[in-house]
Amino acid sequence: MKARISFSTDVEKLIEHMSGLLSENLDPIENIAELSKCVSKLLKIDKERALPYAIDAIDRIRQSMAEVDESLAETSTLMQGYIRHLAGPQEPEPVQTKEPAPVSPPPEGALKWNPETKSTEEYKPTERDDI
């Protein structure tokens, strides 16, 4: 199980911290490459006998790649936030609202709901409908 942690650091030290996060991925990436080469060579030499080992190794490679990918994604998100910080506060764009379209009165003789009587009744135009 993974836990997400957060901490504070000086903005001046943030690039150094991001560089360190990237460096932490170098060993796993090199191990992935080396294990991949070994599996490839082993399959060429031992063919079918190497398959069980190759399957297990490929699974470990995939898990390591997923961990590296997650770490790189977090570092990228951190970098994007830093760039937004450097750009300064952004003014939100004003939201344009539209006036609701006028509603036409129902045609004469149509049924309308009367909440007082809790029943329908025939619609009769009034002077207010002409507004």
N, C-alpha and C positions, 0 to 999 in steps of 0.2 A: 504494500500500500504506500502511496506517495502522499506527502503533506506539502502544501504550498506555504512557504514562509516569505516574509518580507522584512526588510530592514532599511534603515536610513543611512545615507552616505553623502558626503559633500559632493556637490555638482562637479567641482573641479576634479574629483577622484573617480567620477563615473566612467569616463572613457577607459581609464586604467582597469577598473573593475570589469568592464565589458571585454577588454582584451584578455583578462584572466579567465573569464568564462569561456571564451573561444579556445584558449590554450588548453583548458581542461578536456576538450574534445579531441586533441591531437593524438594522445595515446590510444584511446578507443578506436579512432579511425585507422591508425597504423595497425592495430591488432586485427581489425576487420580485414584489412588488405592482406596481411600476412596469413591469416587463417584461410582466406579465400584461395590464395596461391597454393598453400599446402594441400587443401582439399582437391584442387584441380590436378596437382601433380600425383596425388595418391590415387585418384580415379584413373589416371593414365597408366599407372603402374599395376595396381591391384584390381582394377576393373570392378566386377561384381562384388568381390569380397570387401571392397571399401565402401559400398553403398550404405550400410548401417551407420558407419562413422560419418560419412558425408551428410547424411540426413540430420544427424545430431548437430554437426558443426554448422550446417546451414541454418538450423533453428537458432543456434547461439548467435550467429552472424546477424540474423534478422532482428533478434532482441536487442543486440548492441546498437544496430542501426536505428532502431526505434528510440532508444535512449538518447542517442546523439541528435536525432531529428528533434526530439522534444526540447533538448537543451538549446539547440540552435534557434528553434522557434521562440523560446523565451528570451534569448539574447536579442533576436531581431525585434521583438516587441519592445524590449527595453530601449533599444536604439531608436525606434520610431518615436517613443515617448520623449526621449532626449531631444530629438530633432524638433518635435512640437514645442518643447520647453524653450529651445533656442529661438524659435519663430515668435515667441511671445503670445500673449492672450489673443485669441481670435474673436472678433465680433460675430455673433450669430447672424445669419442672413435673416432679414425680416420675412415672416411668413405671410404670404398673400392670402387673404380670405376673400371669398366671393359672397356677394349678397345672395340670399336665397331667392330662387325664382318665385315670382308671384304665383299664388295658387288661384286658379279660376274657381268661381263658385260652381257647385254642381248644377246640372240642368234642372229646370223646374219639373216637379213631379218625382224627382229622385228620392230615395229613402235616405234618411240620416238618423244617427243614433242620438237619442235624448237621454243624457245621463240622469236627469231628475226623475223621469218616469221609468227609466231602465227599459226603454222599448224604442222601436223605430217609428218614425213618422214621416209624412211626406214633406219634402223640402219646399219652402215658400220663400222667394227672394225678398230681401229687405233693402232699405236704402244703404245700409252699411256695406252690402255686397258690391256696390258701385264704387267704393273707395279704392 
